[in-house]
Every structure is written in structure tokens, then in C-alpha cells.
């Protein structure tokens, strides 16, 4: 139940993601149980679950829009677009430009 609520909170705050502590607070628990729940359900930390969501959103933007990579980074609340590409490559396996080309 908490995991589904956590996912819903992530979707609700997609344009302005919260800290893991704020998600936990909204669920009425602390970070430790939230991480435990995420590990049980996905094998990943709460932070990684949020990152996965962000990378899935990035994939959608890259495939379905003509926004520049920097614009996609800004839409996903990266304060510095230069941090987006390395994270995308690390998490997805290819750079955003290569991903877009297919």
C-alpha cells in the first residue's frame, strides 16, 4: 500500500520532485521504512525508484517531442543540464542524443 502511494506521490510531483524525506513525511513514515518497502518491492532504494521515474519521463520526452536535451533536463528539474546527460547514460546505457536517434 505504501509503495503504491509513494508512486502516486512521485507522479503528482513529477514537475517538482520532492526529497525522499518529504515523500516519507507525506506517507506518515520515515525514510528508513520507505527505503525498506522500496527494497522489498523493487530491490532498489526510494531514491533509485524516483530516478527510474525521472529517466522514464526523460525517455518519453526524448522520443515524443522535439525539445532539446537541455530543455528536457529543465523540464525534469535538473538545475544544471550538464548533469542530466551523464546520469541518463549511466541509468539507460546510452547518451540522450543516441537514445533519441534510436
QUIRALIN-V571537 format. One record per pair of residues at least 12 apart in sequence whose C-alpha atoms are under 10 Angstrom apart, sorted by the first residue. I is the first residue (numbers start at 1). J is the second residue. D is the distance in Angstrom with one decimal. If there is no record, write none. Layout:
i | j | d
I | J | D
I | J | D
This chain:
i | j | d
1 | 37 | 9.6
2 | 24 | 9.4
2 | 27 | 7.1
2 | 28 | 9.6
2 | 29 | 9.2
2 | 33 | 9.7
2 | 34 | 7.8
2 | 37 | 7.5
2 | 38 | 9.1
3 | 27 | 9.6
3 | 34 | 7.9
3 | 35 | 9.8
3 | 37 | 6.6
3 | 38 | 6.6
3 | 40 | 9.7
3 | 41 | 7.7
3 | 42 | 9.6
3 | 46 | 9.5
5 | 23 | 9.5
5 | 26 | 9.4
5 | 27 | 7.4
6 | 20 | 9.9
6 | 23 | 6.9
6 | 24 | 8.1
6 | 26 | 8.8
6 | 27 | 7.3
6 | 34 | 8.5
6 | 37 | 9.9
6 | 38 | 9.2
6 | 46 | 8.9
6 | 49 | 9.5
6 | 50 | 9.4
7 | 23 | 9.8
7 | 46 | 10.0
7 | 49 | 8.5
7 | 50 | 8.5
7 | 53 | 8.8
9 | 23 | 7.1
9 | 24 | 10.0
9 | 26 | 8.4
9 | 27 | 9.0
10 | 23 | 8.1
10 | 49 | 9.2
10 | 50 | 6.9
10 | 53 | 7.8
10 | 54 | 9.3
11 | 50 | 9.6
11 | 53 | 8.3
11 | 54 | 9.8
14 | 50 | 9.5
14 | 53 | 8.5
14 | 54 | 7.9
14 | 57 | 8.7
14 | 75 | 9.3
14 | 76 | 7.6
14 | 77 | 9.0
15 | 54 | 9.8
15 | 74 | 9.6
15 | 75 | 6.9
15 | 76 | 6.3
15 | 77 | 6.8
16 | 75 | 9.1
16 | 76 | 7.8
16 | 77 | 6.6
17 | 50 | 8.3
17 | 54 | 9.1
17 | 76 | 8.5
17 | 77 | 7.7
18 | 50 | 9.3
19 | 31 | 9.9
19 | 46 | 9.9
19 | 47 | 8.5
19 | 50 | 9.5
20 | 32 | 9.9
20 | 34 | 8.4
20 | 35 | 8.9
20 | 45 | 9.9
20 | 46 | 6.8
20 | 47 | 6.6
20 | 50 | 8.6
21 | 34 | 9.1
21 | 46 | 9.9
23 | 46 | 9.3
24 | 46 | 9.5
31 | 45 | 10.0
31 | 46 | 8.3
32 | 45 | 9.8
32 | 46 | 9.5
33 | 46 | 9.9
34 | 46 | 6.6
34 | 47 | 10.0
35 | 47 | 8.2
35 | 48 | 9.8
35 | 49 | 9.6
48 | 91 | 9.8
51 | 87 | 9.3
51 | 88 | 9.6
51 | 91 | 8.5
52 | 88 | 10.0
52 | 91 | 8.0
52 | 92 | 9.4
54 | 73 | 9.9
54 | 76 | 6.9
54 | 77 | 9.5
54 | 88 | 9.4
55 | 76 | 9.0
55 | 84 | 9.6
55 | 87 | 8.8
55 | 88 | 6.7
55 | 89 | 9.9
55 | 91 | 7.5
55 | 92 | 7.6
56 | 88 | 9.9
56 | 92 | 9.3
57 | 72 | 9.1
57 | 75 | 9.6
57 | 76 | 7.8
58 | 72 | 6.7
58 | 73 | 7.8
58 | 75 | 8.9
58 | 76 | 7.4
58 | 84 | 9.5
58 | 88 | 8.2
58 | 96 | 8.5
59 | 72 | 9.5
59 | 88 | 9.2
59 | 92 | 9.1
59 | 96 | 8.2
59 | 99 | 8.0
59 | 100 | 8.1
60 | 72 | 9.8
60 | 100 | 9.8
61 | 73 | 9.7
61 | 75 | 9.2
61 | 76 | 9.7
61 | 100 | 9.2
62 | 96 | 7.4
62 | 97 | 8.3
62 | 99 | 7.6
62 | 100 | 5.5
62 | 101 | 9.2
63 | 96 | 9.9
63 | 99 | 8.2
63 | 100 | 5.8
63 | 101 | 8.6
63 | 102 | 8.8
64 | 100 | 9.1
65 | 100 | 9.7
66 | 100 | 9.6
68 | 96 | 9.9
68 | 97 | 9.2
69 | 81 | 7.9
69 | 82 | 9.6
69 | 84 | 8.4
69 | 85 | 8.0
69 | 96 | 7.0
69 | 97 | 7.4
69 | 100 | 9.5
70 | 82 | 7.9
70 | 83 | 9.9
70 | 84 | 8.1
70 | 85 | 8.9
72 | 84 | 8.8
72 | 96 | 9.8
73 | 85 | 8.3
73 | 88 | 9.9
84 | 96 | 8.8
85 | 97 | 8.8
